[in-house]
Amino acid sequence: MTEKDKGEGGRAVEGTVLELLPQAGYIVELSTRAQVRAHAAGAAKANFSRLRPKDRVLVELSPHDPTRGRITKLLE
């Protein structure tokens, strides 16, 4: 399990895309077995051609709501 503390208060955790949602949303299962709702963030949105179920991603969790996050990187 890779987990890094971010300077802004969010933390990055590895996860797997489970489901595609409308309006570029995703349900991601984290390595801790928790499920969060996430969206592709900023420059990452332009670099992802398409996320699919079972893709491994790095998710930065919101410091205010741990059930929401943003996908910052597609892992291989």
MARTORZA-977503 format. One record per residue: residue number from 1; residue in one letter; y, z, x of N, C-alpha, C in turn. Coordinates in steps of 0.02 Angstrom, whole numbers, plus 50000, padded with zeros to 5 digits. Layout:
+-----+------+-------+-------+-------+-------+-------+-------+-------+-------+-------+
|  nr | rest |   nc2 |   nc3 |   nc1 |  cac2 |  cac3 |  cac1 |   cc2 |   cc3 |   cc1 |
+-----+------+-------+-------+-------+-------+-------+-------+-------+-------+-------+
| NUM |    A |     Y |     Z |     X |     Y |     Z |     X |     Y |     Z |     X |
...
+-----+------+-------+-------+-------+-------+-------+-------+-------+-------+-------+
//
This chain:
+-----+------+-------+-------+-------+-------+-------+-------+-------+-------+-------+
|  nr | rest |   nc2 |   nc3 |   nc1 |  cac2 |  cac3 |  cac1 |   cc2 |   cc3 |   cc1 |
+-----+------+-------+-------+-------+-------+-------+-------+-------+-------+-------+
|   1 |    M | 49941 | 50000 | 50042 | 50000 | 50000 | 50000 | 50062 | 50000 | 50044 |
|   2 |    T | 50105 | 49950 | 50035 | 50166 | 49947 | 50072 | 50223 | 49972 | 50028 |
|   3 |    E | 50260 | 50020 | 50053 | 50315 | 50048 | 50015 | 50372 | 50062 | 50063 |
|   4 |    K | 50432 | 50037 | 50047 | 50489 | 50048 | 50090 | 50545 | 50078 | 50049 |
|   5 |    D | 50581 | 50125 | 50078 | 50640 | 50151 | 50044 | 50699 | 50105 | 50058 |
|   6 |    K | 50736 | 50088 | 50006 | 50794 | 50045 | 50012 | 50857 | 50088 | 50017 |
|   7 |    G | 50908 | 50062 | 50048 | 50970 | 50099 | 50056 | 51006 | 50112 | 49990 |
|   8 |    E | 50995 | 50071 | 49940 | 51031 | 50077 | 49877 | 50998 | 50125 | 49828 |
|   9 |    G | 50943 | 50157 | 49847 | 50911 | 50203 | 49802 | 50849 | 50175 | 49770 |
|  10 |    G | 50841 | 50108 | 49769 | 50780 | 50078 | 49742 | 50726 | 50079 | 49795 |
|  11 |    R | 50664 | 50069 | 49774 | 50611 | 50066 | 49824 | 50569 | 50004 | 49811 |
|  12 |    A | 50544 | 49974 | 49864 | 50505 | 49913 | 49859 | 50431 | 49929 | 49861 |
|  13 |    V | 50393 | 49900 | 49814 | 50321 | 49913 | 49809 | 50286 | 49847 | 49797 |
|  14 |    E | 50227 | 49839 | 49827 | 50187 | 49779 | 49815 | 50157 | 49781 | 49745 |
|  15 |    G | 50150 | 49722 | 49716 | 50119 | 49718 | 49650 | 50089 | 49650 | 49638 |
|  16 |    T | 50057 | 49643 | 49580 | 50025 | 49580 | 49560 | 50051 | 49560 | 49491 |
|  17 |    V | 50071 | 49497 | 49484 | 50096 | 49472 | 49420 | 50037 | 49470 | 49371 |
|  18 |    L | 50046 | 49502 | 49313 | 49994 | 49502 | 49262 | 50008 | 49451 | 49207 |
|  19 |    E | 50072 | 49446 | 49187 | 50089 | 49407 | 49129 | 50159 | 49377 | 49136 |
|  20 |    L | 50167 | 49316 | 49110 | 50232 | 49284 | 49108 | 50264 | 49299 | 49041 |
|  21 |    L | 50329 | 49315 | 49042 | 50366 | 49330 | 48982 | 50420 | 49278 | 48971 |
|  22 |    P | 50449 | 49274 | 48911 | 50504 | 49227 | 48900 | 50564 | 49246 | 48943 |
|  23 |    Q | 50607 | 49197 | 48955 | 50670 | 49206 | 48992 | 50659 | 49232 | 49063 |
|  24 |    A | 50609 | 49203 | 49097 | 50594 | 49218 | 49167 | 50579 | 49292 | 49180 |
|  25 |    G | 50545 | 49324 | 49134 | 50524 | 49393 | 49143 | 50450 | 49394 | 49161 |
|  26 |    Y | 50429 | 49449 | 49191 | 50359 | 49456 | 49213 | 50336 | 49527 | 49202 |
|  27 |    I | 50273 | 49536 | 49186 | 50241 | 49602 | 49187 | 50204 | 49605 | 49253 |
|  28 |    V | 50219 | 49656 | 49294 | 50190 | 49663 | 49360 | 50153 | 49730 | 49364 |
|  29 |    E | 50091 | 49727 | 49389 | 50053 | 49789 | 49401 | 50063 | 49808 | 49474 |
|  30 |    L | 50089 | 49868 | 49485 | 50103 | 49891 | 49552 | 50040 | 49916 | 49585 |
|  31 |    S | 50043 | 49926 | 49650 | 49985 | 49951 | 49687 | 49967 | 50021 | 49665 |
|  32 |    T | 50012 | 50056 | 49631 | 49999 | 50123 | 49605 | 49968 | 50120 | 49535 |
|  33 |    R | 49952 | 50060 | 49511 | 49922 | 50047 | 49445 | 49971 | 50053 | 49387 |
|  34 |    A | 50035 | 50067 | 49401 | 50086 | 50068 | 49349 | 50106 | 49997 | 49333 |
|  35 |    Q | 50127 | 49984 | 49271 | 50151 | 49918 | 49252 | 50226 | 49920 | 49240 |
|  36 |    V | 50262 | 49871 | 49266 | 50334 | 49867 | 49257 | 50354 | 49798 | 49233 |
|  37 |    R | 50411 | 49795 | 49202 | 50440 | 49731 | 49181 | 50489 | 49710 | 49235 |
|  38 |    A | 50483 | 49649 | 49261 | 50524 | 49628 | 49317 | 50551 | 49557 | 49307 |
|  39 |    H | 50602 | 49540 | 49345 | 50630 | 49473 | 49345 | 50641 | 49452 | 49418 |
|  40 |    A | 50644 | 49387 | 49430 | 50657 | 49362 | 49497 | 50730 | 49374 | 49514 |
|  41 |    A | 50744 | 49399 | 49573 | 50812 | 49418 | 49592 | 50847 | 49365 | 49635 |
|  42 |    G | 50909 | 49352 | 49622 | 50956 | 49313 | 49662 | 50927 | 49253 | 49698 |
|  43 |    A | 50930 | 49254 | 49765 | 50906 | 49198 | 49805 | 50831 | 49187 | 49797 |
|  44 |    A | 50795 | 49240 | 49782 | 50723 | 49234 | 49772 | 50708 | 49189 | 49713 |
|  45 |    K | 50751 | 49190 | 49662 | 50741 | 49149 | 49603 | 50742 | 49075 | 49621 |
|  46 |    A | 50786 | 49055 | 49667 | 50792 | 48986 | 49687 | 50733 | 48965 | 49731 |
|  47 |    N | 50704 | 49011 | 49769 | 50651 | 48994 | 49816 | 50581 | 48995 | 49784 |
|  48 |    F | 50573 | 49028 | 49727 | 50509 | 49028 | 49693 | 50505 | 48965 | 49652 |
|  49 |    S | 50454 | 48924 | 49662 | 50446 | 48866 | 49619 | 50421 | 48889 | 49551 |
|  50 |    R | 50372 | 48933 | 49551 | 50345 | 48959 | 49489 | 50298 | 49017 | 49505 |
|  51 |    L | 50310 | 49074 | 49476 | 50263 | 49129 | 49484 | 50208 | 49123 | 49432 |
|  52 |    R | 50148 | 49139 | 49451 | 50091 | 49134 | 49407 | 50053 | 49200 | 49407 |
|  53 |    P | 50013 | 49212 | 49355 | 49972 | 49273 | 49356 | 49928 | 49275 | 49419 |
|  54 |    K | 49919 | 49334 | 49445 | 49881 | 49349 | 49505 | 49919 | 49336 | 49570 |
|  55 |    D | 49982 | 49315 | 49567 | 50023 | 49308 | 49627 | 50043 | 49378 | 49651 |
|  56 |    R | 50040 | 49390 | 49717 | 50062 | 49453 | 49745 | 50136 | 49449 | 49761 |
|  57 |    V | 50173 | 49500 | 49741 | 50246 | 49501 | 49749 | 50269 | 49569 | 49774 |
|  58 |    L | 50331 | 49571 | 49800 | 50364 | 49633 | 49818 | 50416 | 49647 | 49765 |
|  59 |    V | 50412 | 49705 | 49734 | 50456 | 49723 | 49679 | 50500 | 49781 | 49700 |
|  60 |    E | 50566 | 49774 | 49690 | 50612 | 49829 | 49702 | 50624 | 49864 | 49636 |
|  61 |    L | 50604 | 49927 | 49631 | 50610 | 49965 | 49569 | 50681 | 49990 | 49560 |
|  62 |    S | 50702 | 49994 | 49497 | 50768 | 50020 | 49480 | 50769 | 50096 | 49491 |
|  63 |    P | 50822 | 50121 | 49522 | 50826 | 50194 | 49531 | 50838 | 50231 | 49465 |
|  64 |    H | 50863 | 50196 | 49415 | 50878 | 50227 | 49351 | 50821 | 50223 | 49301 |
|  65 |    D | 50782 | 50170 | 49304 | 50727 | 50159 | 49257 | 50666 | 50134 | 49295 |
|  66 |    P | 50618 | 50177 | 49310 | 50561 | 50157 | 49351 | 50513 | 50108 | 49316 |
|  67 |    T | 50526 | 50091 | 49253 | 50484 | 50042 | 49218 | 50513 | 49972 | 49224 |
|  68 |    R | 50569 | 49964 | 49260 | 50600 | 49899 | 49270 | 50610 | 49886 | 49344 |
|  69 |    G | 50609 | 49822 | 49362 | 50619 | 49805 | 49431 | 50639 | 49732 | 49440 |
|  70 |    R | 50647 | 49712 | 49502 | 50661 | 49641 | 49517 | 50617 | 49619 | 49573 |
|  71 |    I | 50593 | 49558 | 49567 | 50548 | 49529 | 49616 | 50591 | 49501 | 49673 |
|  72 |    T | 50581 | 49527 | 49733 | 50622 | 49506 | 49790 | 50585 | 49459 | 49837 |
|  73 |    K | 50518 | 49458 | 49834 | 50482 | 49417 | 49882 | 50413 | 49399 | 49855 |
|  74 |    L | 50392 | 49338 | 49867 | 50325 | 49316 | 49851 | 50282 | 49326 | 49913 |
|  75 |    L | 50229 | 49364 | 49907 | 50185 | 49378 | 49964 | 50127 | 49329 | 49964 |
|  76 |    E | 50100 | 49315 | 50023 | 50045 | 49268 | 50029 | 49978 | 49303 | 50028 |
+-----+------+-------+-------+-------+-------+-------+-------+-------+-------+-------+
//
